Amino acid sequence: MKCQNCGYEIQAPVRFCPECGEKLKEHGVDLHIYHAFLAEHKGDLEDAIRHYEFALKHEPERYEIHKHLGNVYYRLGNLTKAIAELKICTEKMPEFATAHFELGLAYYRAGSIPKAIEYFERTIQINPEFEMALYWIGIAKYHKGKLSEAIQAYRKLLEHNPEFNIAWYHLGVIYARLGKAEETVEAFSRVIEFEPYSAVAHYHLGNAYHALNQMKKAEEHFRKAIELDPEHHWAKKHLEAIQKTDPDYEI
């Protein structure tokens, strides 16, 4: 809702305007939006829907209400209605990057990966630095088997934010799948900088170093993977293979 004093667009359930400090008047459509926000915060999503739908009945052109309603339907798992409301929002406000992103998420969750990619990419066209859209483009492209395009998305994301650690993880998985050992080492080395207790990352590093014929480093990471996850079957198998190759290694 908007502050009646200064016109500031308020996106949270508050009683005073965060811009000018004026006490907000509670009436009409804005009152229902206010109570919808409160209901969302309390987890009463059905009540939030009731208030948003009342508001839209009286002011259907307000794109932000469609976005909020779409998000509530998304949280309830009603993806058909979530997609419908978010589409209306993007049609009414074509440059609303967040709405395009959220529509992409709804399509992805509904299993429509090409549509999800379409809206994630539209998000990036509007805002090239929208990190989560780049991240989800990487995930969606990977699931479509477009590995080079997934790599491109993750690389662009990591250029902007090198500390986006889960992107290094996904990048490492792709490189491992492609058999690119040096790139796999680069990616999973970054993962363990942030999360040294990741048994999976150490396992992938062990595999990559094994492929590069750097057996001592391979052994080191396989041992670490087993230390962190004593039930890690494949790390044990690879460590046994190293021992058979070179009896000087002890398991």
Secondary structure, DSSP 8 states (H G I E B T S, - for coil): -B-TTT--B--S--SB-TTT--B----HHHHHHHHHHHHHHHT-HHHHHHHHHHHHHH-TT-HHHHHHHHHHHHHHT-HHHHHHHHHHHHHHSTT-HHHHHHHHHHHHHTT-HHHHHHHHHHHHHH-TT-HHHHHHHHHHHHHTT-HHHHHHHHHHHHHH-TT-HHHHHHHHHHHHHHT-HHHHHHHHHHHHHH-TT-HHHHHHHHHHHHHTT-HHHHHHHHHHHHHH-TT-HHHHHHHHHHHHH-TT---
